[in-house]
Amino acid sequence: MIDPKRIPDDVLSVCRRLADVGFEAYLVGGCVRDLLVGRSVGDFDVATSARPEEILHVFGARFSVPTGLQHGTVTVLVGERPRLRQVEVTTFRGEGAYLDGRHPSVVTFGATLAEDLSRRDFTMNAIAYEPQAGAIVDLHHGQQDIARRLVRTVGDPIQRFSEDGLRPMRALRQATQLGFDVDVSTLAAIPATLDAFRKVSAERVRDELLKLLLAPHPSRGIELMRQTGLLAEVLPELLAELGCRQNRFHQHDVYQHSLATLDAVPAEPILRLAALLHDVGKPRTQTAQPSAPGEFGFFKHESVGAEMAEAIASRLRLSRTETELLVALVAHHMFYYTPDWTDGTVRRFVNRVQATRIPLLFSLREADIVSRGRGEDPESETRELRARIARVAAEDAALRVKDLAVDGADVMRVMGVGPGPAVGRVLNRLLERVLDDPTLNQKEILERLIPEVAAG
């Protein structure tokens, strides 16, 4: 059953206003599913018998935006400014054949609610709720599948997945998020429709992957991707980890270790992707250890992995900021702290990694330790270094070139030169001095040092 108190009044007002002028209006899709399973609802979607131009007329130009008229969608703005809620209102529609594996060749309006629900992807997303009467319309047994905790396509899964190649990823992502199983015939249809999946843009695949990684136990989704062939399409590099043996410090092969690390880090998308990829360079660097038969070493696997992660980020069309974070986490996850590090060494570490990334890197390292499967203290390699970094940070020391008491203009003035690479080299050499001795970070002292470091 659906508790109407969980539906915001401003969303109910959209349905009420359409009904008051003679149109049918239902809440549909994921919001109804989430209301039924007791999950927090993000966005509310409305399906209506009103045509797009009629929706615009009902709500007026001030409160409606024609965001997708060709698909029958109008975004209605409700609530109080400045926190207006956006509710997508879409006309009941039918669809022609999907010729490109992504979009219907034609969209027709004037369909019935039954026809509109029959075009949807999964039964749990093909349930409508009429809030005026509190009536649920469930023509495809979606509530039964929710009770069985099952993701199942509406109709023939081959047809559904051939229509839109992203639907297999959506099936696995939603199953992972909800902790559901995937219907046997639905799961079996995925390998048979990979040609349609290959037509999907990298951006759409990336978005589904990152959503999957935020699930409570994302490893389950990655393993489903492997079993259905999707992993070979999205992250083929991971397949080489399967069966890649390690050493006495690890209970699992590289693949299972990576999945365990993925589940163990906090739910932040790029951090989780880094956890999944942190050992991606191990298969390429695996070397037998003559002194320990049956064991292997992985020299510089973090460097190889960082290069591979950068290529993967490019393929997935991650932003520059996301790419830099991903690569940095993979590249630095093997840091080795010892108590004899000087404060200068600690500052250099922070400078190299960047202060804002340290908490994420430590989360990755702690998950990496836990996932060795040997019952180790997860903070054994981070606890003391974390305290050292906090102490250094409290000293308000310069950790980056931009923290120096001088800048490029000062260097050019003292040296009597114009802009060029030499200015950057001098600033970096000054930073090296300051990392060892923060008391040097005073404008007069650094200006006196400029000729000396320039000559060195």
N, C-alpha and C positions, 0 to 999 in steps of 0.2 A: 504493500500500500504506500501511497504518497502522502506525506504530511504537508498540507497546503501552507502551513506556517513557515516552512522552509523556503517558500517562493517569495521573493521580495515584492512589496506592494507595487513598485513601479513597473515590474515585469508583468504582474497581473493586470495592471492598467492597460498595457498594450493589447492583451487579448480581449479585455472588456470593451475597449473602444472599438475594436474591429467588430466584435459581436453586436455592439449597440447599433451599428449601421448595417447589419444584416449579413456579415461575412463569418465564415467559420474561422476559428483560430485555435491552434493547438500548440502546446510546447512539444518539441520533438528532439530526437537525437540524443547526444551525450548527456544533456542536462536531465532528461527523464531517466536515463539509465542510472546516473549518479544519485538521483533522488531515491530510486528504488533500492540501491545497494547501500544507502546511507553515507555516501561519499560527498565530500565538499564539492559544490558546483562552481565552476569557473564562469562560463558564459551560458546565457540562456538564448535558445533559438526558437523562433515561432514559425510555423507553417500555416498558411492561410489560403482561402479560396479567392481572396482579393488579388487582382492583377497588379503588377508593379505600379502603374500609373494611378490606380485606385488607392494603393498604400500611401503614395506620395500625397495624394489629395486629402486623405484622412488625417495625416499627421502634419501636413504643411511643410513648406520649404525650410522653415526655421528648425524643425525637429526631425527631419528625415533627410538622409543622404543617399543618392542613387549609386551605391557602391558596386553593384553588379546587375544592372538591369537586364543584360543579355541572359543572365541565369535566373532572373526573377527576384533578385535580392535587393532589399532596401534596408539600410541601417537606420533604426529609429533611436533617437536620443531621448532618454527619460531620466527623471530624478532632478536633483537640485544642482545648479552650477556652483562651483566649478567641477564638481564630481559627477558629471553626467555618465549614466550607464549606456552602453551601446548594445542594442538588441537587434540581431539580424532577423528580419522578417522576410520570408521567402514564399513566393506563390507556389501552390501545388503544381507539380510539373511532371511531364513525361519526358523521356529521352530517346533519341535515336541511337543507332549503332555507334559504338566506340571504334573509330577507324585507326586512331593513332595510339591506342593503349593509354590515353590520358584524358581525353575530353569526348563528350557525346557529339556526334555530327550535327545534331539539332536538338534544341530544347523547345518543348511545346507547353503552353499554358492551357488552363481549362481542365486539367486532370482532376481526378477525385483524390481524397485523402488516401484511399486504398492503393491507387496507382502510384501516388507519391511515396508511400512507405515501401512499396515493392521494389523500388529502384535503389534502396539504401544498402549499405555494405553488410552489416551484421545484424542478426535478429535482435540483439540487445540494444541496438541503436535504431531499430525500426518500430519503436513504441511511441505512441502519441498520448498526450494528456490534455483533456479539455477542462480547464480550471473552473469554469463557470458551474459545471455540473459535477466536477470531481470525477469524470469518467476517463478510464484508461482504454485506449484502442490498441490491441495487440493481435495483429492478424498473422504473425509469423512465430508465435510461441516464444517471444523474447523473454517474458517473465519466467517461463519454464527453464530456459537456458541460463538465465541469471541464477535461479535457484540451484541449478546443476553446476554452476560456476563454469560455464562453457561458452567459448567464442565460436559461433557458427555463422556461415554466410547466409544471407537471404537468397534462397534458391540455389542454383547450380554454382558451386565454388569456382569451377573452371571459367564459367562465364563472368562471374563477378571479378575474378582476378585478371581476366583478359581485358575487361573494360578499363580498369584503372590499375596499372602495374604497381602502384604504391600500396594497394590494399593488403598484400601479404605482409609487408612490414607493419602496417597498422594492426593487423590481426595479432602478430606476435608482440607488438608493443603494448596493446591494450590487455592482452592476456597476462603479460608480465606486470603491468601496473596494478591490475586487479587481483592477481594471484589466481587467475582462471586457467583451465586447460583449453586446448584448441581441439575442436571436433575432429575426429579422425579423417573424415573425407575432406574437410577444410584444409587440414595440415597436408594431406596427400596431394592436394591440388597445387601447392606452391612450387615444387620442382617442375611441374608440367607447364607453368606459366612464367618462367623466368625470362622468356623473350620479351614479354610485356613489361616486366620489371626493369629490364635494361633500357627502356625508353624513358624512364623517369629521370628528371633532372637531379643533379648532385645535391642541389639545395634542398629539395623535398626529402631526399633520402637522409641527408644530414640532420634535418629537423626531427625526423622520426627516430633516428638513432640516438640523438641527444635526449629526447623524451624517454626513450626506453632506458637509457642509462640512469635516469633519475628514479626509476622504480625501486621499491624496497629491496628486492633481490634481483638486480639487473643481470647477474650471471645466467639466470634461467632463460632470459630472452636471447642472450648471445648463444647459448647452447642450442636453443630452438633454431636460431639462424643457421648455425652450423649443420644441424640435422636436415634442414630443408634446402640447403644450397645457397641461401641468401648471404651467409658469411663469406663465401667464396667470391661473391659479387661485390660486397661492400668493403670487407677487410680481409682480403685473401692472405695477407701477411701472417695472420694469426694461425692459419692452418699448419704452418711449419712448426709451431710450438707443440702441437699434439704429439705426444710420445717422445718429446725432446727431454731426455733424462738429465738430471742435474748432479747433485752430490749429497754428502751426508748432512749438509745444512738444510736440505729441503726434503719434505715428505712427498711432494707431488712433482709431476712433470711441469714444464714451463707453462703449458696451456692451463692446467688446473690451478696452478699457483696464481696465474694472472687473473683468472675468474674469482678466486678467493680474495685477492687484493682489491679487485673491483667492488666486491660486496662490502669490504671492510672500510672503505674511505667514505667521508661525508658526501651527501648528495649535492654536489656541485658539478655541473656538466663537464667542464674541461678537466677538472680534477679526476672525475671518474674515467674520462677518456684516457687521461695520462696513466691511471692505474691499470687500465686494460692494456695499454701499449708500453708500459714501463720496461718490460723485458723482451720487446719485440725483436731486439737485435741479438738475442741469445742463440737462436738456431744458426745464424750466419757466423757466429764467433765460437761455437762449441768446439772445444779441444779436449781430447782425452788426456787424463793426468797419469803419466807413467808411474808416479809414486803411489797412486791410489787407483788400482784397477777397478773399472766399472764406474769411475767418477769423472766428471767433466768440469773444465773451467771455461770462463766466458770473458776473456780479457777485452776490455774496452767495449763491452756490449752496450753500455749506456751511450757512447758516442755514435756507434752504428745505429742504435735505436733512435737517437735524436734525429739523425738524417732521415731515417725511415718515417718517423713521426711527422717531419716537415713535409715529406712527399704526400703522406696520407692527408694532412691538413689541407694541402693544395687541392687534392682530389675531391675533398669534401667541401671545398669552398668556405673554409673557416675564415673569419676576419683576421686581419694582421695581428690584432691584440690577442685573439684566441690562439693563433698559431704560435706566437712568441711565448705565451704562457705554457702551452702544451710542450713545446720543444724544450723549454727551460726545465720543466719538471722531469721530463725523461732524461735529459742530459745530466742533471745534478742529483738524481735519486740515489747514487752510490757514494755520496760524501762519507768520509771516514774521519770522525772527530776523535781526538785523544786529549787528555787533560793537559798535555804540555803545549797546546796551542797558545801562542801569545795573544794579547788583546789585538795586536795588529793583524794576526792571522784571522781572528774572529771577524774583524772589520772587513778584511779582504773577502772573506766568505760571503758576508752580507752584501758587499758591493757587487760581487760576481753574480749572486743569485737574484738580488734585488729584495729589499726589505719587505715589500708587500707580498712577495711570493713565499717567504719563509714559512708562514703558518701552513700553507698548502703543501709545501715540500715536506714538512715534518709530518703532516697527516699521511702523505703518501709513504714516507719511510716507515712510520709506525704500522700502517696496514701491511706493508711489505714484510715486516718482521713477523707479525701475527700469522701471515699466510704461509710462512715457511712450515707451519704445522708442527713445531717442536715445543710449543708451550712457553715461548720466551716472553720476557717482559717487553711489551711494545715500546716503552719509552727508554729502554736501555741505551739507545744510541742517540737520543734527542734530549733527555732530561737536563743534563749538565750544560749542553750547548745552548739550550733555550735560556737557561739562567744566565749564562755568559753574555748572550746577545742582549738580554734585558738590561744587564748592568752597563754594557757598552752604550746602548741606546739612551740610558739615563744620563750619560755623560754629555749628551747632545753633540756627539762627535760628527765630523764630516764623513759621510760614507760614499758620496757621489761627487763628481766634478762640480755640479751645480751647488753643492753645499760649501764650496771653498769661499774664502773671504775675498778672493779676486776672481775676475772673469777674463774672457778673451780680450776685451778692450784694455784691461790693465796690462796684460801680457804684451800686446802690440805696442802700447805706450812705452813700457819699460825697455823693450827690445828695439824699438824704432822700426818695426816692420808692419806690413799690411797683413790682411787675412791670408791664411794658408794652413797646410797640414802641420807646420811647425808649432803653431799656436796650440793646437789640440794636444800635441806631444808634450809640450811644457806643462799644460794643465794636468795631464795624466801623471806626469812625474811629480808634480807638486802634491797631487792626491796621495801618491805612494808614500811620500814623506809624512803627510798628515795622518794617514792610516796607522803609521807606527807611533806618531807622537801628536795627538790632537791639540796640544798646546801651541803648535806651530800655526794653527789656523787663525792667524791675525793678518790683516792687510799689510801692515808695515813689514812683518817678518817674511811673508810670502813674496812680497815685491823684492826684498833683498835676496831671496833665494832664486828668483827667476833667471838671472844670468848664470848661476852655477848649474841649475838643472838643464838649462838650454845647451850648455857646453858639454854636459854629460851624455 
